[in-house]
Amino acid sequence: MPDFDILVIGSGPGGQKAAIAAAKLGRRVAVVDRPDMVGGVSIHTGTIPSKTLREAVLYLTGLTQRDLYGQSYRVKEDITVADLTARTQHVVGREVDVIRSQLSRNQVDLFAGTGRFVDPHTVALREVTGNERLLTAENIIIATGTRPARPDSVEFDGRTIMDSDNVLELERVPRSMVIVGAGVIGMEYASMFAALGSKVTVVEKRAGMLDMCDVEIIEALKYHLRDLAVTFRFGETVAAVERHARGTLTLLESGKKIPADAVMYSAGRQGLTDELDLDKAGLTADRRGRITVDEHYRTEVPHIYAVGDVIGFPALAATSMEQGRSAAYHACGEPVGQMAGLQPIGIYTIPEISFVGRTEDQLTEDSVPFEVGISRYRELARGQIIGDSHGMLKLLVSPEDRRLLGVHCFGTGATELIHIGQTVMGCGGTVDYLIDAVFNYPTLAESYKVAALDATNRLRQIDHIGD
């Protein structure tokens, strides 16, 4: 008889939720993770610290209040790294305690160390002391997450040339910074350091950034970041990064040279599968360390599952949690529904971006007719009260049945607001529901009614001319 019904390797969002879900079903469950990484990358170097850092930046710089109190307004004049990290360390510490408590309360055994496969049902646990012990399980869930991908040609030192994990360990706020990669993580940090007053240059080999987002929203973000003195170098590739006594020099293949105090690479993630000895379990990973799974998150070995960032897109904490629960339910033989296709995406730039459903470009490519309804924060009483004149909410509406095809939000509270649109879409609601609903006043949620009225006015004009 195996030691456990479910053994989870990794305690990040996916692994943690998988373990608790299986424990709630009465199964014997264990989790393996390093003692300093309980909660996974999400808690220690990813989602939680970066979003907490963002809140510290917004508060200390007074950035969102400058429309009201003047461009020179700051809560603290000389912001140090210690000011920024104090809040981060507090939140991370509390979150680790919460996770440990949840695992303990649900009688999930937590083993401190790293795991590697010995055979398809056995994992060797290497403890911090160096001792090894074998753990057997009927089902195994891999939730090891990812690490930042590092080009071999670049010498990282973690201080002047770093990745997105090291950036939280900076000794001081750099006066200037090069960020390589205009993906989600790169743009989040670019906006944070720009808000702190760093002169940021973003280098991206593609022609644009955040190509999964609505074009109009991205244009608004670019305008806002350029206003914070961010320079964009699209269509450029980094040839080399040199470290000098007075800083760094980033050399582009086009011949340009960019001097800066620091360089941060944000060029994708690599699955943490190198040390798992996957071959002994009959598994393989692709060149980015990712594991292929089916719709139930089963690998090519049916009793071994994989969830979270290690399986690739969308690689978000929110979706990882649902994948973990779904895998645990399937492994336990419990009925489980498919994850809804309407998954919200949240990007914590300054201002933040969130969307659900399709973009204008996707609808156009699919030859799906739509009409647009827009609400701008500056036209809302709540927008004036909080001092956000940049924000906007955009609805894409079907002229045929008046259903919402996509919701896109930019500005304060975007990642919260999006769930109203997600719920309406998920329940098959139409734009008429938003018109007839009563929203608290003054709120940002009122933007749904304004955008809905804008869309229906456009639809009415089309119907009027058509008649």
C-alpha positions in Angstrom: 0.0 0.0 0.0 1.5 3.4 -1.0 2.3 6.0 1.7 -0.1 8.5 0.3 -3.1 8.7 -2.1 -1.8 12.0 -3.5 1.7 13.4 -3.4 2.2 16.9 -4.6 5.6 18.3 -5.6 5.5 22.0 -5.1 3.5 24.2 -2.8 2.7 27.2 -5.1 -0.9 28.1 -5.9 -1.5 25.0 -8.0 0.1 22.5 -5.6 -1.4 24.0 -2.5 -5.0 24.0 -3.9 -4.5 20.5 -5.3 -3.4 19.2 -1.9 -6.2 20.9 0.1 -8.9 19.8 -2.4 -7.7 16.1 -2.1 -7.5 16.4 1.7 -11.1 17.7 1.8 -12.1 14.6 -0.1 -10.7 12.5 2.7 -7.5 11.4 0.9 -4.0 11.0 2.5 -2.0 13.8 1.1 1.6 15.1 1.2 3.4 18.1 -0.2 7.1 18.3 -0.9 8.8 21.7 -1.1 11.9 23.5 0.0 11.5 25.0 3.5 12.3 28.5 2.3 9.8 28.2 -0.6 6.6 27.3 1.1 3.9 29.0 -1.1 6.2 28.7 -4.2 7.6 31.3 -6.5 4.2 33.1 -6.4 4.7 34.0 -2.7 8.4 34.6 -2.6 9.6 36.2 -5.9 6.5 36.4 -8.1 2.9 37.5 -7.8 2.7 38.5 -4.1 6.0 40.4 -3.7 5.7 42.2 -7.0 2.1 43.3 -6.4 2.9 44.4 -2.9 5.9 46.3 -4.2 3.5 48.0 -6.6 1.3 49.1 -3.8 4.3 50.5 -1.9 5.4 52.4 -5.0 1.9 53.9 -5.6 1.6 55.0 -1.9 5.1 56.4 -1.4 5.4 58.2 -4.7 1.9 59.7 -4.4 1.7 59.1 -8.2 -2.1 58.6 -8.4 -2.7 61.8 -6.4 -0.7 64.2 -8.6 -3.6 65.3 -10.7 -5.2 66.6 -7.5 -2.2 67.9 -5.6 0.3 68.8 -8.3 3.1 67.0 -10.2 5.6 67.5 -7.3 3.4 65.7 -4.8 5.1 62.8 -3.0 4.4 61.1 0.3 8.2 60.5 0.8 10.9 62.4 -0.9 13.8 60.0 -0.8 12.4 56.5 -1.3 14.8 53.7 -0.3 14.7 50.0 -1.1 14.1 49.4 2.6 10.9 51.5 2.4 9.7 49.4 -0.5 10.7 45.9 0.9 9.3 46.4 4.4 5.8 46.0 3.2 6.7 43.2 0.9 8.4 41.2 3.7 5.5 41.7 6.0 2.9 40.4 3.4 5.1 37.5 2.3 5.6 36.4 6.0 1.9 36.5 6.7 1.0 34.6 3.5 3.5 31.8 4.3 1.9 31.5 7.8 -1.5 31.3 6.2 -0.4 28.5 3.8 1.3 26.5 6.5 -1.8 26.8 8.7 -4.2 25.7 5.8 -2.1 22.6 5.1 -1.8 21.7 8.8 -5.5 22.3 9.4 -6.4 20.0 6.5 -3.9 17.3 7.8 -1.7 17.6 4.7 1.9 16.4 5.5 4.5 19.0 4.5 7.9 17.5 3.8 10.8 20.0 3.7 13.2 19.3 0.8 13.3 18.6 -2.9 11.8 15.6 -4.7 12.9 13.5 -7.7 11.3 10.5 -9.3 12.7 7.0 -8.6 9.9 5.3 -10.5 6.4 6.3 -11.6 5.0 5.8 -8.1 8.0 6.8 -6.0 9.7 10.1 -5.2 13.0 10.4 -3.4 12.8 13.3 -0.9 16.2 15.0 -0.3 15.9 16.7 3.1 17.9 19.9 4.0 20.2 17.7 6.1 21.2 15.8 2.9 19.4 12.6 4.0 17.1 10.9 1.5 13.9 9.0 2.1 11.4 7.4 -0.3 7.8 8.5 -0.5 5.3 6.4 -2.5 1.9 7.6 -3.8 -1.0 6.3 -5.9 -1.1 9.6 -7.7 1.5 12.3 -8.1 0.9 16.0 -9.0 3.8 18.0 -10.4 3.5 21.7 -9.5 7.1 22.9 -9.5 6.5 26.2 -11.3 9.2 28.1 -13.2 12.2 30.3 -13.0 13.3 33.2 -15.1 14.9 32.1 -18.4 18.5 33.4 -18.6 20.5 33.7 -21.9 23.8 32.0 -21.7 25.5 35.0 -23.2 24.7 37.3 -20.3 26.7 37.3 -17.0 24.1 37.8 -14.3 25.4 39.1 -10.9 22.0 39.7 -9.2 22.9 43.4 -8.5 23.5 45.3 -11.7 22.5 42.6 -14.2 19.5 40.6 -12.9 16.3 38.7 -13.7 12.8 39.3 -12.3 13.7 37.2 -9.1 16.8 39.3 -8.2 15.1 42.7 -8.8 13.5 42.4 -5.3 17.1 42.3 -3.8 18.3 45.7 -5.3 20.5 47.7 -2.9 19.1 51.0 -4.1 16.6 52.4 -6.6 18.5 52.8 -9.9 18.6 56.2 -11.6 18.4 54.5 -14.9 17.4 51.0 -16.0 17.2 48.8 -19.1 14.4 46.2 -19.1 14.8 43.5 -21.7 11.4 42.0 -22.7 8.1 43.8 -22.9 5.9 40.9 -21.6 3.7 41.1 -18.6 6.5 40.9 -16.0 8.8 43.3 -17.9 6.0 45.9 -18.3 4.9 45.7 -14.7 8.4 46.4 -13.4 9.0 49.1 -16.1 6.0 51.0 -14.8 7.0 50.6 -11.2 10.6 51.9 -11.6 9.3 54.7 -13.9 7.0 55.7 -11.1 9.9 55.8 -8.7 11.7 58.2 -11.0 14.1 55.8 -12.8 14.8 56.5 -16.4 13.6 53.3 -18.0 14.4 51.9 -21.5 12.4 48.9 -22.6 14.0 46.7 -25.3 11.8 44.2 -27.1 12.6 42.2 -30.2 8.9 42.1 -31.3 7.2 45.0 -32.9 5.0 45.7 -29.9 4.2 44.8 -26.3 1.4 42.7 -24.6 0.0 41.6 -27.9 -2.8 39.6 -26.2 -4.4 42.9 -25.1 -6.7 45.3 -26.9 -4.7 47.7 -29.1 -6.5 50.8 -27.8 -5.7 49.8 -24.2 -2.0 49.3 -25.1 -1.8 52.6 -26.8 -3.2 54.2 -23.6 -0.6 52.4 -21.5 2.3 53.5 -23.8 1.1 57.1 -23.7 1.0 57.0 -19.9 4.5 55.3 -19.6 6.0 57.7 -22.1 4.7 60.5 -19.8 6.8 58.9 -17.0 9.9 59.1 -19.3 9.9 55.4 -20.4 11.7 54.9 -23.8 10.6 52.0 -26.0 13.0 50.2 -28.4 10.8 47.8 -30.3 12.2 45.5 -33.0 15.6 45.5 -31.3 17.6 42.5 -30.0 20.3 42.7 -27.3 23.7 41.5 -28.6 25.5 41.9 -25.3 25.5 43.5 -21.9 28.7 44.9 -20.5 29.4 45.7 -16.8 31.6 48.7 -16.1 32.7 50.5 -12.9 30.1 53.3 -13.6 27.2 51.0 -14.6 26.2 48.9 -17.5 26.2 49.2 -21.3 23.6 47.3 -23.3 24.6 46.8 -26.9 21.9 46.2 -29.5 22.4 44.3 -32.7 21.4 47.5 -34.5 24.5 49.2 -33.1 22.8 51.3 -30.4 24.3 51.5 -27.0 22.2 52.1 -23.9 24.0 53.2 -20.7 22.2 52.4 -17.4 22.7 51.7 -13.7 21.1 48.3 -14.0 19.7 45.8 -16.5 16.8 43.5 -15.8 16.0 40.5 -18.1 12.4 39.4 -18.4 12.6 37.1 -21.4 10.3 34.3 -20.6 10.3 31.5 -17.9 11.8 28.1 -17.7 10.0 25.1 -16.1 11.6 23.8 -13.0 11.9 20.2 -14.1 15.6 19.7 -14.5 16.1 17.9 -11.2 12.9 15.8 -11.2 14.5 12.9 -13.2 11.3 12.8 -15.3 12.6 10.0 -17.4 12.5 7.6 -14.5 8.7 8.2 -14.3 8.4 7.8 -18.1 7.9 11.6 -18.7 9.6 14.2 -20.8 9.7 18.0 -20.9 10.1 20.4 -23.8 13.2 22.7 -24.2 11.5 25.3 -22.0 11.0 22.6 -19.2 7.3 22.4 -19.8 5.2 19.2 -19.4 2.4 18.4 -21.8 -1.0 17.5 -20.2 -4.5 16.6 -21.4 -7.8 18.4 -20.5 -7.7 16.7 -17.1 -4.1 17.8 -16.5 -2.9 14.2 -16.8 0.6 13.7 -18.3 1.5 10.9 -20.6 1.6 8.7 -17.5 -2.1 8.6 -16.5 -1.6 8.7 -12.7 0.8 11.6 -12.8 -0.6 15.1 -13.3 1.0 18.5 -13.8 -0.5 21.9 -13.1 0.5 25.6 -13.0 3.3 27.4 -14.8 5.1 24.2 -15.5 2.5 23.3 -18.1 2.8 26.7 -19.9 0.2 29.3 -20.9 -1.6 31.1 -19.3 0.8 30.7 -16.3 -1.2 32.8 -13.9 -1.7 32.1 -10.2 -5.5 32.3 -10.6 -5.7 29.7 -13.3 -3.0 27.5 -11.6 -5.3 27.3 -8.5 -8.2 26.0 -10.6 -5.9 23.6 -12.5 -4.8 22.2 -9.1 -8.3 21.6 -7.8 -9.4 20.1 -11.1 -6.4 17.7 -11.2 -7.0 16.6 -7.6 -10.7 16.0 -8.2 -10.0 13.9 -11.3 -7.2 11.9 -9.5 -9.7 11.2 -6.7 -12.4 10.0 -9.2 -14.7 12.9 -8.4 -16.8 14.7 -11.0 -15.2 17.9 -12.1 -16.4 20.5 -14.6 -14.2 22.0 -17.2 -12.6 25.4 -16.4 -14.7 28.1 -17.9 -13.3 29.6 -21.1 -13.9 33.1 -19.8 -10.7 33.5 -17.8 -9.9 37.0 -16.8 -6.4 38.3 -17.4 -4.9 40.9 -15.0 -1.7 42.8 -15.7 -0.5 44.9 -12.8 1.2 47.7 -14.7 0.6 51.3 -13.5 -2.2 51.9 -14.3 -3.4 48.2 -14.3 -5.0 46.4 -17.2 -7.6 43.6 -17.2 -9.7 41.9 -19.8 -12.0 39.0 -20.5 -13.3 37.7 -23.8 -12.0 38.6 -27.2 -10.3 41.7 -28.6 -11.3 43.9 -31.5 -8.5 42.3 -33.6 -9.6 38.8 -32.8 -13.3 39.5 -33.6 -12.3 41.2 -36.9 -10.1 38.2 -37.8 -12.9 35.8 -37.1 -15.4 38.0 -39.1 -17.6 38.6 -36.1 -19.5 41.9 -36.2 -19.3 44.0 -33.0 -20.0 47.5 -31.7 -17.9 49.4 -29.1 -19.1 51.1 -26.0 -16.6 53.2 -24.0 -16.6 54.9 -20.6 -13.8 57.1 -19.4 -12.9 57.6 -15.8 -12.6 61.3 -16.2 -16.3 61.5 -17.0 -17.2 59.6 -13.8 -17.6 61.3 -10.4 -15.6 58.5 -8.8 -12.8 59.0 -11.3 -12.6 62.7 -10.3 -12.6 61.9 -6.6 -9.7 59.4 -6.8 -7.8 61.5 -9.4 -7.7 59.0 -12.2 -8.2 60.8 -15.5 -6.5 58.1 -17.7 -8.8 55.1 -16.9 -11.3 53.6 -19.3 -13.7 50.7 -19.7 -14.5 49.3 -23.1 -17.3 46.9 -24.0 -17.5 44.9 -27.3 -21.1 44.1 -28.0 -22.7 41.8 -30.6 -25.3 43.7 -32.8 -27.1 40.5 -33.4 -28.1 39.4 -29.9 -26.6 42.3 -27.8 -24.4 39.9 -25.8 -21.0 41.0 -24.5 -18.1 39.6 -26.6 -15.3 41.2 -24.7 -14.6 43.6 -21.8 -11.4 45.6 -21.5 -10.4 47.8 -18.7 -7.5 50.2 -18.1 -7.0 52.2 -14.8 -7.5 52.0 -11.1 -9.3 48.9 -10.0 -9.3 47.3 -13.4 -8.5 43.8 -12.1 -11.5 44.1 -9.7 -13.9 45.7 -12.1 -13.4 43.1 -14.8 -15.3 40.5 -12.8 -18.6 42.3 -13.3 -18.2 41.8 -17.1 -16.9 38.3 -16.6 -20.1 37.4 -14.6 -22.5 39.0 -17.1 -20.7 37.2 -20.0 -20.6 33.9 -18.1 -24.4 34.1 -17.4 -25.1 34.9 -21.1 -26.3 38.4 -20.1 -26.8 41.2 -22.7 -25.8 44.9 -22.7 -29.4 45.6 -21.7 -28.8 44.1 -18.3 -26.1 46.7 -17.6 -28.4 49.5 -18.8 -31.3 48.4 -16.5 -29.1 47.5 -13.5 -28.6 50.1 -10.7 -24.9 50.7 -9.7 -23.8 52.5 -6.6 -23.0 56.1 -7.1 -20.3 57.4 -7.1 -18.3 54.2 -8.1 -16.1 53.0 -10.9 -18.5 50.2 -11.5 -20.9 52.8 -12.9 -18.6 52.8 -15.9 -20.4 49.6 -17.1 -23.7 51.5 -17.4 -22.0 54.4 -19.2 -20.2 52.1 -21.7 -23.4 50.1 -22.2 -25.4 53.2 -23.0 -22.6 54.3 -25.4 -22.8 50.9 -27.2 -26.6 50.9 -27.5 -26.6 54.5 -28.8 -24.3 53.4 -31.6 -26.4 50.3 -32.3 -29.5 52.5 -32.4 -27.9 54.8 -35.0 -27.1 51.8 -37.2 -30.7 50.5 -36.9 -32.1 53.9 -37.6 -30.1 54.4 -40.8 -30.7 50.8 -41.8 -34.5 51.3 -41.5 
